[in-house]
Amino acid sequence: MIDLATVLPKVAQATAETLYMVTVAFVLASIIGLTLGIFLFATRPGQILGNRVVHFSLNFVVNTFRPIPFIILLVALTPFTRALIGTSIGPTAAIPPLTIAGAMGIARVAESNLVAVDPGVVEAAEAMGARPLHILFGFVVREAFGPLLLSLTFISISLIDATAVAGAVGGGGLGNLALTYGYQRFDWAVMLLIIIVLIVLVQLVQFLGNWIAKRFID
């Protein structure tokens, strides 16, 4: 039997910590990841800003971080996180690794979405005399905006998953509560409640992402 008077405040606080981690990390990751993804696409040989050296460098950065499992990345970045914010424990300490992991994912899916844009869009823009950056942001990115939003929704859900992993090593949030209050105390009712909260969060994010993307795709 769940002691709701005790558990609900803890779940509310853990949910707030999870939302804090996801929101801040997602905003930072979107800025970094979209920038990387756009220029990964634009600097491909034969593209608008084709440059082999720049493209190789950006590709190398993404491919270096992308394959690393999040739990390993989280631990490996501990010295960096501690130097940056003064601690490696708590919700704020989870934000740097979440940001890096999210940014690399966004960069790759953004590049894929931009590559899928009909080359005729670029040709039409060039025929109109548009400059390279105008073609890139005014035509290509605009054309891919709906799919980009869907991809960002996917990454935001991945970040919710990652916060649960961060919670296992002192990151706070629902993952930490599930481990310390549900698993270690063998309180499966609390564990079930946390799972339900996570499912609701994911469903809300997916619904919101689909709704926003639909407005641009249609």
C-alpha positions, 0 to 999 in steps of 0.5 A: 500500500502506497503512503501517498502523503509521503510519496506524492511530494517526493514524486512531485519534486522528482518530476520537477527535477526531471523536467528541469534537466530535460528542458535546460538540456534540450534547449542547449542541445537544440542550439548546438545540435541544429548548428552542427547539423545544418553545417554538416549538411551545408559543407558536404562536398557539392552542397551550398557551402561545400568544404571537405575539411570543415565537413570532416571536422564536424563529422569527426566531432559528432562521430566521436561522441555519438556512439558512447553509451550515455552512462559512460559519457556521464561518468567520463565527463565528471571532471568537466562537470565538476570544473564547470559547475562545482559538483558532479551530483544533482540535477544541474550536474546532469545537464552538461552530459545530457546536453552533449548527448542530445546535441550529437543526436540532434546534429545527426537527425538534422543532417538527415532531414536536410539531406532529404529535402528535394534538390530542386528547392536549392536549384530554384533558389539559385535560379532566383539569385539567392545567396548561399546562406539565404538558400540554406536558412530561407529555403532548405531549413524552412522546407525541412522544418516540420520533419526537424520538429518531429526529430526534436520531439524524438530527441526530447523523449530520449533525454527523458530516458537519459535522465533516468540513467543520470538518476542512477549515479546521483543525478536526481529526478525520477530515475533517482527516486525509482532507484532509491525509493522503489528498487532499494526498498523493494517498494514496487508500488512506488516504482509503478507510480514512477513508471506511470508518471514517465509514460504520461510525460512521454505521451505529453511531449509526443503529442505536443511535438506532433501537434506543432510539427503538423502545423508546419507540415500541413 
